[in-house]
Amino acid sequence: MGDPQAIEIWESFVEAFVGTSNAMKDTLPDYYIVLFNPYNTKNWLLLILNGVILYDFASKGQTQ
């Protein structure tokens, strides 16, 4: 359970990164976009490859 406004902002953020990843996949295939936790860089918040979300902490770690 979370703040609906924060969830909406996060989903927009993720969507923008997926769009960026899709746009670059033909030119730079197999490059990951990773968003790290700024307080612990060993923890990823978001991982995208070729426009596919591999990890999103807000979806409880399930691959989409």
N, C-alpha and C positions, 0 to 999 in steps of 0.2 A: 504494500500500500504506500502510495506516495502522493505528493502534491500534484494534482492534475495539470497545473500550469507548468511545473518543472518537467513532468513527463512529456508534455507536448513540446517543450523547448528541446529536450533531449532527442526526441524522435525527429524533429526538424534538423537538428545537428547531424544525427546519424544519416538521414536522407541526403544531406548535402555531401557528406563524405563518400557515400555510396555513389553519388553522381560524379564526384571527382575521380573516384577509382574507375568507374565505367569509362569516363572520358580519356583516361590515360592508359587503359589496358591494351590498346592496339599499338601504341607507341612504346610503352614501357610494360610489357607483359610480366606477370609474376612478381610485381612489386607490392608489398604490403603497405597498408596505411594502418598505423598503430597509434592509439591514444593512450598514453601512460597516466597513471595516477600521479599527480604532481607531488604528493607527500610520500609515495613509495613507488619508485620507478620499476620495481620488480612486479608490480601489479598492473595488468592491462585493463583498460576500461572498454576498449573497442579494437577489433582486429578485422580488417577487410582486405580481401584479395580479389582482384579482377571483378570488382563490383558485387562480390558475395560477402555477406557478413559471416565471419567465422566465429566471432565471439562478441557479445554485447552484454556487459555486466547487468544492464537493466532488464534483460530477458532471462535472468538467472542462469547465464552461461550456455543456453541452448543454441545450437547452430540453426540458422534460419535458412 
